[in-house]
Amino acid sequence: MNQISKTFPIKGMHCASCVRLIEKVVGKVEGVSSCSVNLLTEKATVAFDPQKVDEAKISAAVSSVGYEVLKEESSEDLERKQKERELRDLKRKVIVSLSLGILIVFGSFPKLMGFAPAVLQNSFVQLFLAIPVQFWAGWVFYQATIPALKHRTANMDTLVVIGTTVAFAYSAFVTFFPFVVQNLGITPAPYFDVSTIIIGLILLGRFFEAKAKAGTSEAIKKLVGLQARTARVVRGNQEIDIPIDQVLVGDIIRVRPGEKIAVDGVIVEGESSVDESMVTGESIPVDKGLKDIVIGATINKTGTFLYKATKVGADTLLAQIIKLVEEAQGSKAPIQRLADLISSYFVPAVLMLAIATFVVWYVFGPNPYFLFAMLNMVAVLIIACPCAMGLATPTAIMVGVGIGAEQGILIKDAESLETAHKINTVIFDKTGTLTKGKPEVTDVIPTSVILSKRSESKDLILRLAASIEKGSEHSLAEAIVKKAQKQNLKLDSVIGFKAIAGAGVEGEVDGKKIFLGNRKLMERENIEISSFSGQIEKLENEGKTVIMLSIANKLAGLVAVADTVKESAKEGVKALQEKGIEVVMITGDNQRSANAIAKYIGIKRVLAQILPDQKEAEVRKIQKEKKIVAMVGDGINDAPALAAADVGIAMGTGTDVAIEAGDITLINKDLRSVVAAIELSKKTMRTIKLNLFWAFGYNIILIPVAMGILYPVFRILLSPIFASAAMALSSISVVGNSLLLKRVKL
């Protein structure tokens, strides 16, 4: 089956039952395999077979239950304008509703308010004021309720519509037929204040909620705002400024001090230091030179340079980050399914409780029993709106994912963020993860007595080694040549260069025969090394590769090369161990070299001589020990192991971020971010649980109060007006609690 996945922006959702309803209706469409709706981002992600169903049918299914699929003109500007329009509309309705509602309250309670014009005390005037609130400001509730009832389902809007319509209809009846009500022994008093103030307060809650929700998506806005607007492109003999969307792959771009780098590329001329903190979270500027990769949206600090554009538009690292963060913020955590499931039964249960409340008060309540029954039923309907339940999880997920992105920790989906807090074992790949992945010269040791001054001897050994190795393509040779260049050593010309497979190289410098290689080469040439075997062994026990240099058949020096440990490795491992998390190192190196690196870093459990295709099996073995495992690797060779782990953490390598390989990607390449990601997960989950506790607790406590459980003993009833205020407050408090996550320091 040829499945595709598409995201649809949806207008009109307000609670968890809205989410459940859309998922249910769209899920029933033939050809749709799954539908996941996110209340906070107001988007539905639908997986479907385009041969069986098209986007129009999916949109029609959404429309059939009272919601609207927006056209995906999706530029950030248009989306922002849409949100601003909605906020303006909400604000206008709130002002009108509460203004008219307050006038009605003055007319309904003249003694309590101290003063009220006689005109406001007239029931027909109150009806006139209530109509625009009920059927203009409150029309949004009817729009969602009517189609839902056609499908025999109910949502939060259903509760609001029933509650306010009952209050309005009773009040209108009393206004037109006061004597009918009076004959039943009931004082003919209208309750337009209840219907109008409820609608006004609920809309006010939605307004504050929308404002707060906008704050949860600040990470995306910040990332989008990082992009450069123009680029200075070299065209022929001219340098011209062009909009960033006109830059092509292969263009040569000049960057001057203080300017933003436009797109991703490779430096072809010049050098500088670049502030990459906005993408990687690393505050220290990075030195860049010829052939180094630069990332779009980072800031050039000092020098000027030319670079060749390699990735533009949606292919740049920043664009990938924005896409990943958007997808993660819109994804659904497993814990959210509980809230969605409960909410699907919650609204029908509330309707039954409301009916039961009316019946009990009507049959057993004091006089005027009908009014008591009606008002308590309305209070139950209003207080039980499950907005807070629907917002509890997505608000926290959105903030958590955003915080991670700002720190260079990219979280692929909500499920990964939820799982990360359970991790108790972290497996690190060695090469490219714990180590830099590039060999470096660590020691230069002169051994021949003919080399007098030690400092000069070191330079001579390194110079000769680099001179003879400059013709080699071996990675160790590259490390030696780079070290000599760094120390500004002038290399000699070599005659008769020859590579000896599996042993080393030979050549002639200034008429002297030179051999550079391993023990095998020294033995073949009968060069005495036994007197230095202790020194050689010591270096090898430290996990270093020892290369021996002979001049005129005498051992002249040793050059030790090793893949050096990253600066953040020790601290990252220590931080994990302090949290009680077991750390394991996995590598293809021999046991001795692996143990040397592990000992230096502080890792006790080592899996050595493991081939890349065996790493997945090793991960599964540890999982069988009932461990929740995170695998940290470079995201390319380690892809099977990353996929097998409970949480795969890929190290970001420049623009080639292995986003697909891992559940979490560390763009900043800082190993301390592993424990930061786990801590972020813990704090996010704590917030989600607190949100859900508040959302469920609020309903469990206040629904019985709204039903009148306190009345027999304390003579306390919950006014429908206070019920609507409490309902609005619950949603705002859940969003506010999620926003407190922004204070988290990783």
N, C-alpha and C positions, 0 to 999 in steps of 0.2 A: 504494500500500500504506500502510495506516494504522499506522505504526510508533510505539511508545512505548519509553521507556527507564526501567528500574527497577533500584534497587540492592538486593541481597540480602545480609544479614549471614550469614557462613558460619563454622561451628565445625569445628575439627579439622585445619586446614591447617598444615603445618610446613616445607615446602620448595618450591623452584621446580617440581619435578615434580608436586606437588599442584596447583599453579596450572595447569600445562599440562594435567593430566588433567581438571580441572573444565571448563576452556575447551573441551577437545576433546569431552567428553560433552555439555555443554549446547549447544555449537555445532551438534551433529548433530540436535538436536530440531527437528522441522519447525515453521517459523514464526519461529525465532530467526535473526536476521541477524548478530548479533555478540555475543561474550561476552568481557569483559575482567575478569580477576581480580587483585586486589591482595593480596599476601601480608601486608603490614604492617598494613593496615587491616582485613584479613579480610573483604573485601566483594567481591561480583561485580556488575559493571554489565552488564546484559543488555538489548539492543535486540531487540524482538520484535513480531510482529503479534498483537494480542489476539484477533483473529477466528480465528486458527489455533491459538494455544497460550495456555494460562492459566498463572498463577503456580504452581498446584499441580503441573503437569507439569514445570515447570522445577525446582521443589523436589524432585520425585521423581527427576529425572535426577541431581541433586547427591547425593541419598541413596543412589542405586544404586551409587556408587563409594566409599561409606563416610564421607561428610561430611554435616553437618546444616545445613539452612537455619533460622536462628533467626527467631522471630516478631518482626516489626518493631514492637515496642511503643515505638519508639525515642525515649524521653526520655533525656536525658543521664544522669539518675540510674540508670535501669534498666541502661543500657549499662555504667556504672561498677560497679554491683553485680555484673553478670555477669562482668566482668573480675576483680573482687576474689574472686568465688567460684572462678574458674578458678585464680587464683594460690594460694588457700588449698588447693585440691585438689592442685595440683602440689607445693606445699610438703610436704603430708602424705605424698604418695607418695615424694618424694625422701627424707624423713627415714626412712620405713619401709624403703625399698629399700637405702639406704646403711648403715643400722644393721644390717639382716640380712646384707647383703653383707660388712660388716666382720667380723661374727661368723664367717661362713663362711671368710673369708680367714685369721682366727686359727686356725680348725680345719684349714685346708688347709696352712698353713705354720707349724707350732708352733715349729720351731727358729728360723726367721727372726724370728718375733714374740717369741721369748724365753719365752713362756708361753701355754698354751692348755688349758682344761679338757678332759679325755678325752672328755666328752660331745660337744663340738664337732667332734672328730676323727672321729666316727661318720658314715659316708656317709648313713645313713638320716635322721639329725638334720639334716644339710646339705640333703638333699632336702626335708625338711619346711620348713626355713627359706626355701628357694628358690622353692617353689610360689607363695606369695602375691606374691612379686616378679614372677615370670614371668607369672602369669595374673590378677593384680589390678592391680598398678602398671603392668605392661607390656601390659595389655589394650587400651589406646589404640592401640598399634601394630597389633594384630590387627584392630581395628575398621576401620582404613583399608586394610589389606592384603587381607583376604579379598574384599571387593567389587571391588577393583582387579584382582585376579587373575581374577575372573569375567569382567571386560572385557578380559582379556589385556593388561593394562598393569601397570606397576610404578612405585613411588615410593620415597621415602626410607624410609618405614615398612616397605616390603617388605624392604629390605636389613637393617634392624634385626631384623625378625621371623625372617628366614632365619638370620642370624648367631647370635642368642641361642637360637633354637629348636634349632639344630644342637648348640650347646654344652650346652644343658639336656638334650636327648634322649640325647646320648652319655653324659652324666654319670648320667642315670637308668638307662640300660642297664647301665653299669658297676656301679652300686649293686646292681641286682637280679641281674645275671649276671656277676659278676667273673671266674669261671673261664673263660667263653667268651673273654673278652678276654685272659686270661692265657695261654690255649692258643695265641693268635695271636702270643705273644711280646711283649705290651704290658703294662706295669704297670697294674693296674686302678685308676687314680686319677681321681676325678671332677673336673669343672671347673665346679662350681656358682658358684665365685667369679667366673668370666668372665661368665656370663650375668647374674648379679645386679648386679655392679658396673657392667657396660656399661649396663644399664637405668637404674640409679641415676644414673650420670654423664650420660647423655643427657637424662634428666628434669631433672637439676640445670642442665644447659645451657639447657634450655627455660625453666626458672624464671627464671634470670638474664636470658635473652633477652627474656622477657615483661616483666620489670621495666624493662629498658633500652628496649624498644619503647614502653612507656608514657611514657617521657621524651621520645620524639620527637614526641608529640602534645600537648605542653604549650601550644603556641600556641592550639589550639582551646579548651583548658581556661581559659586566661587570657582569651580573648575572651568566652567564655560567662560567666565570673566578673565581667566588667565590667558586666553588665546590672543596672539598678536593680531592686529588689524591689517597691517601692511608688511611687505617684504621688499628690501632693496636688492633687485635682481640685476645681474650683469648681463646685458644684451649687446653683443658686439663690443664696441669700445665705450659703451655708455652704461651708467648705473641708473636704473629707474625704479621709483617706488610704485608697486602695484598692490591691489587688494590681495589678501592671503588666498582667497579662493581661486585666483588666477595663476598661482604658482604651479609649475609642472615638475614632475619627476625628472631629474637631470639638470634643472636650473642651478646656476651658480649664484649664491646669495652672499652679500657682504653684511657682516654684523659689526657695529661699532660699539664702543664702551657704553654700558648703561642701557643698551637696547635689548628687546626681547628677541629670542630666536624664533623665527617664523614657523618652520616645520622641521621634521626630523631629517637628519643628514649626516654626512661625514666631512670632516675638515680637510680641505685640499691645500690651504695656505694660511700660515700664521699660527699663533697660539694665544691662549687666554685662560682665565679662570672663570668658571660658570657656576652661578647659584642655581642648583637644581632642587632647592627645598620645596618649592610649590608642587613638584611632582613626586619626589622621593621622600620628603620629610627630613632629609639630611641637611642640617644648617650650615655645614662647612663647605665653601665653594670648592669645586673640583677642577684641577688643572687639566687643560685640554690642549692637544697638539695634533700634528699631522696624522691622519687616518683615524682619529678618535671620533666616536659617535657623539652627536649633540641632539638634544631633545627639544622639540617645539614647545614654546611657552616658558622655557627657562630663561634666566637673565644673564647676559654677558657682563662681566664685572670690569675687566681691565683692558686687555688688548683688543685689537681688531683682527678679524679673520674672514676668510672665504670658505664656504662649505657647499657641498653638492647635495641638493635635495634628493632624498631616497624614498621618503614616504610623505604623502600629502593627503589632505581631506580626512576621510574616515579611517585611513590606514595609519595615521600618526598615533604615537603612544598616548597622547592626551585624549584623542577621540576614543581610543580603546578603553581608557580608564573611565571616561564619562559613560560610555555604553555599558560597561560592566557594572558601574555603580547604579545606574538607572535600573538595570535588570535585577540586581540584588535587592534594591529598595522595593521593587515591585513584586518580588517573590514571596511565597507564603511559607512560614515556618510550621513544622508539624504541630507545635503547641496551639497554633491559631485554629487548626482544624477542630479542636475541642470547642473553642468559642463559637465557631460557625455552626457546628453540629447542635450545640445547646440552643443557640438562637433560633434554629429552624423549628424547634419544638416550643420555644419560649413564648412566641407571640400567640399561637393558638391556646397555650396554657393560660396566658394572661387574659385572653378573651373569655375563657371559661370562668376564671376567677372573678372577673368583672361582673359577669352575669350572676354568679353565685352571690357576690357582694350585694347586688341589687335585690335579689330575691330574699336574702336573709334580712336585710334592712327593711324591705317592704313588708315582710311578714311579721318580723319580731321587733322592728325598730319603734322608737317613740314617735309621737305625732310632731310635726308633719312627716310621716314615714316615707311618703313619696319623694320629698325633697332630700331627706337624708339618704335614701337609696340612690337617687340620681347623682348627687354630688359625690358620694363615696365611690360610686362606680366610675365616674369621670376621673377622680383622683387616682384610682387603681390603673386605669388605662394610660394616664399621662405619666405617672411615676415609673412605670415599667418599661418605657421605651429603651431598647437595648443598644443605644448609641455607644456607650462606653465600652461594651463588650467588643464591638466591631473595631474600635480604635485602639484597644489595649495592646495588641501585638504589633500591627504595622507601624504605629508611630515610633515605638521603641526600636524596631528593626531599621527604620529609615534613618533615625538619628545615629544608631550604632554603626551602620554601614558608612554613613557620611563621615563620622569621626575617624574610622579606619582609613578611608580614602585620603583624608587630610594628613594622615601620618605615614602614608606610603604603604598601607596595608589594604589590599583590594580583596574584598569578600565576594565570592561568586554568587552565593544565594543565601537565603535566610536559614535554610536547613544547616548549612555549614557553620553559620554563626551560632546556631543553637547547639550543635554537637560539640563545638570546640571547648566548651566549659567542662566537658566530661573527660577530656584527654588526661591520661595518667602515664603515657609512654610516648616519647618523641624519638623517632629514628632519624638520624642525620646521615645523608650521603657525605662522603669525605670531599672528593675532588670537586671544586667549584661551589661547594656549599660551606663546609667548615674551613676549607682552604681557598685561596684565590683562584686556583685552577690554572695558574701560569707559573712555571718554575722560575726561581730567582737564585742568584748566587748568594750564598749565606756565609761562606768561609773561603779565604784564600790563604794557604799556609805554605810558606817557603820551607824546603827541606834540605837543600844542598848547601854545604859549607862554603861553596865558591860564591854564594850570594851574600855579600857582607851586610849592608845596612838593611834592616828588616822592612822598613816602609818602602824603600826603593825596590826591595826584593818582591814585595807583594804586587807592586805596580808592574814589575817586569813579568812575573808569572801570569798576571791577568792579561797584560798586553800581548804576550806570546800566544796564550791560549785563545784569545779573541782573534788574533791575526790568522791563526791556522783554521779557526772554526768559521770564519766569515764566509767560507765557500760551502759550508754545510747547511742542510735544510732541517736538521734535527732540532727539536724543541729545546734541548739542553744547550745546543750551540747558540741558539737565538738568545737564551738567557745570559750566556757568557759575553756575547758581543754587546748586548744592551748594557750590561754592567760596565764594560770598558768605555762605551760611549758616554755613559752617565758621569764617569770620572775624567772625561775629556782626554783619554789616552789615545795617542796617535798610533794607528795600527801599521804593522810592517807588511811589506809585500812577501808573498810566499811562492816558492818555486817547488814544483813537483807535488802539488797537493793530491792526496789520494785518500778516499774513504775506505775503511776496512770494515766490512759488514759484521755487525754484532760486537765490534771491539773498539773502534775509534777512528782517528785520522792520523795521517803523517804528512810531513812536508819539510821544506828547508828554508830557514830564515838566517840571513847574514852568513851563509856557508855552514851553518850548524844544523844537523839532523834533529828534528823534533818529532816526538810521538806524544799524542794526547788521547787517553782512553781509559779503559777499565783494567782490572787485574789480568784478564785474558790477554790483552795486548802487551802488558808489561812482561808477562811470563813468556810470550812468544818471542819477544825481543831480548830475553834474558836480562832484564833490568831488575836490580836488587831492590825489593820493597819491604823485606821482612823486618827490618829494624824500625819501620814506621807502621807495622801492622796494627799495633795497639791504638795508634791515633786514627787510623783508617776505620777500625772496628767501632771506636767511640762515635765517630761521625755517622756511621751506618746505623748504629743503635739509636741515634737521634732521628732516624727516618730520612737521612740525607743520602743522595747519590754522590759517590766520590769519583772524581775524574783525576787521573794522574798525568803529570807533565814530565817528560824526560828530555834533557838536553845532552847531546853527545853521550847517549847510553847511560846517563846517571839521573836518578829521580831528583827533579828540581823543585817540584811543588805539588800541592794538592788543591783542587778546586771542588768545593762542596756545593751542590745544587739541590734545592728542595722546593716543593710546592708550599709556600709559606701560609701559615694560619691567618685567617682574617682577624682584624683587630677586635671585632665584636664577638668572636667565637667563645672565648673564655667567659666573658661576662654573661653572654646569652645562656650558656650551659649552666653556669652557676645559679643564675636567676631561676631557671627551670627546676634545678635540684632543690633549691630553697623552698619551692612550692610543693615539694614532695613528688615531683614528676621524674620518672626514670628516663635517663638519656642513653641512647644506644648509637654507636657509630657503625656504619656499613660501608665496606670498600672492597675494591678488587685487588688492593695492595697485599703484599705478603704480611704475615702475622707480625714480624719484627718491626717493620716500618709503621704498620697500623697502630701497634701498641705504643710506639714512640710518640706519635701524634696525639693519640688518645690520652696518654699520661700527661702530656704538656697542657692539654685543654682541660683535663679533669674528668674524662669519661671512663667509667669502669667496665662497661660491657661493650665488647668489640666483636663485630662479625667481619672477619677478613677473608680475602681470596674468594669473594662472592662476585660472580659474573653478572652483568646487567640483567640478563634474562632470569637470573635466580633471585633477584631482590624481591620480586613480588611474592615468591614462596616464603621468603624469610619474614616478610610482613605478616603473612597469614599465620605462620607458626606462632608469632608473638601474640596475634589476636586470639589464638586458641588458648593462650594462658589467661584468658578473660581480661585482656587489656584493651583499653580504648586507645587506638594508635594514631598518631600523626606522623606522616612521612614528610621530611623536608629534603627536597632535591632540586636539581637545576631545571626540572620540568621538561627535559628532552629525553636523555637516556633513561631517566627514572620514571617515565610516564606510566608504565604498568604498575609500579610500586605505589606511585601517587594515587592512582585510581583504586588500588586495592585497599589502601589505608582508610580509616574512618574519616580522617580529614587529610587531604593532600595539600601540602604547602609548597608552592613553587617559588624559587628565587627568580626575581625579575632580572633579566640580563639586557640592559640597554633598551633598544626598541623592539627586540625580539622577546617580548613578554610571553611566557608560556601560559597564557590565560586558560586555555582549554585543558591543560594537563592537571592543574590543581584546583582545589576548592577555594584556596586563599593564595594570593600572589603577593610576595614581598617586593614591591617596586624599589624600596629603599635598600634592599640587599643587606639589611642589618639584622643579625641573628637575634638580637635582643627583642626584635619585633615578634618573634614566635611567642614569647611569654606575654608580650603586650596584646597579641591577638587573643590569647586564652583569657587574659584578664578582661578584655573588652567583651568577650562572649559572656563571662560570668556576670559582669555588671549589667549587660543588656538583658540577660535572662532574669536577673534579680528585679529589674525594672518591669519586665513583662509580667512576672508573677505578682508583683505588687499591684500593677494595673488591673490584672484579672481578679485579684482578691478584692480590690476596691469595687470593680464593676459588678461582680457577683454579690459581694457583701452588701453593697448599696441596695440591690434589688431584694435580697433575702430579708434585710432589716426593714426597708421602707414599704414594701408591698403589704405586709401584714398591718403596718401602721395606717396605710391608706385605706385598708379594708375596715379599719375601726377597732382593731384588737385592744387599743388602750382606752376606748370609750367607757366600757362597763366599770372600770376601776377609777380611772383618772379624768374621765369626761373630756378626753383629748381626741380631736379629729384633725386629719390633715386636709387643709384647704386645697382644692385643685390648683389654685394659683401658686401656692407654695410647692406643690408637687411638680409643677412645670419648672419652677426656679431650681429645685433640687436636681431635676433631670438634666437641665442645661449645665448646672455646675459640675455634675458627675463627668460629663464628656470633657469639659474644659480642664478639670483636674487631672484626668488621665493623660491628655495631651501635654499639659504642663509638667507632669511627673516625667514623661518621656524626654522633654526638653532639658530637664535637669541633668540628663546624661552628658550634655555638652560640657559640663564642668569636669568630667572625668579626665584625669591626667594619666597618660600611658607611659 
